[in-house]
Amino acid sequence: MESNLSADIEGAELDSGRQEQAREYARIKRRLSFVSLGISAVGVLVLLFSGLGRWLGEIVSGTAWLNWQPATGWFPWQILAYFLLLALAYELITAPLGYYSGYVLPRRYKLSTMSLSAWIKDLLKGLGLGLILEAVVVELMYALLAWQPASWWLWVGLILIFFSVVMANLAPILIMPLFYKFTPLPEGELTERLLNLAKQAHTRVRGAFTMHLSSKTTAANAALMGLGNTRRIVVGDTMLDRYTTDEIEVVLAHELGHHVHRDIWKLLLGQALLTLGGLFLANLVLHWAVDSQHFYRDLTDPATLPLLFTLVGLFSLLIMPLINGQSRVIEYHADEYALQATRKVEAFKSAMTRLANQNLAEVEPAPVVEFLFHSHPSIGKRLKHADEFAGRT
């Protein structure tokens, strides 16, 4: 499907009604995230201070068929059983919240097009994939705790960095097709301009593809997915029928800016350093709890899982504003690249306006909300950036 070339770039205006809905939607989502966080906090406090966590650990450790160990101190079946107990209990407790926030709310605000059965199918696929990946990471941590009790945190951090790179490479061909259908973008002016834009950015891509978002959402998006030999241009079909070729071009130019500036590697490096720092602090607390306070049998006691989850969660909350701040700076420079590469200021502003209307994005969120939770500059700031660029040229 070719972009709607007859759409009026100048005619894209902010919809005040949609902006009111955007503010309501964002406010409700924040409240729901706080409720979810509260449930998690209560859960870990009960596990840590009521004795329930250690009692569950004793049950798991006392189950004969879970006692196989491939190496001294590492009992993989015990760790897996304890992890699954916690994960599935959390999913069951938060199921009503997940149903409301993931299915009811997006449909109320006309962002979701999914039937209940399709939503449940995607939910189960995501849950299964998430449990597998998380279980692998947890097992890796406890295997290294048994083999390298002093330096396990360093090895885990390095392996996670490698794993992140591999997943970024494989996601477009292994993960995303589990949830979305992809087809080659039809030949025509749009495809030609997007591929030329990639050449201009000295970025090799495997082609341009349509991502069939409309089967699940009314929201629009475009991206440059993958790394190396899997990198490809992806445009949502919800964008193709509503945006001009110029608008899609500037959106894709923004995505190319990330690759030109090597932002993926910057983010990976920044997150890697923070991950290593968090794991090091977790290592100190874990050794204190086991070696000094004797709260647990040993470092690989399955009952230490709630403590590790708590430490990782707290550290993630503390560094979230820092990560989001770094991301907003990176996004600002990607916008600058898009404006410089295309010189299409009006198309950029029109695209941002359409995205705000279509995706229910707040144009001017409260400064503290943007600082704490937003990984992108607000639409209002991005529009102002475009005006400033126009004033410089």
Secondary structure by P-SEA (a helix, b strand, c coil): cccccccccccccccaaaaaaaaaaaaaaaaaaaaaaaaaaaaaaaacccaaaaaaaaaaaacccccccccccccaaaaaaaaaaaaaaaaaaaaaaaaaaccaaaaaaccccccaaaaaaaaaaaaaaaaaaaaaaaaaaaaaaacccccaaaaaaaaaaaaaaaaaaaccccccccccccccccccaaaaaaaaaaaaacccccbbbbccccccccccccccccccccbbbbbbaaaaacccaaaaaaaaaaaaaaaaaaaaaaaaaaaaaaaaaaaaaaaaaaaaaccccccccccccccaaaaaaaaaaaaaaaaaaaaaaaaaaaaaaaaaaaaaacccaaaaaaaaaaaaaaacccccccaaaaacccccccaaaaaaaaaaaaaac
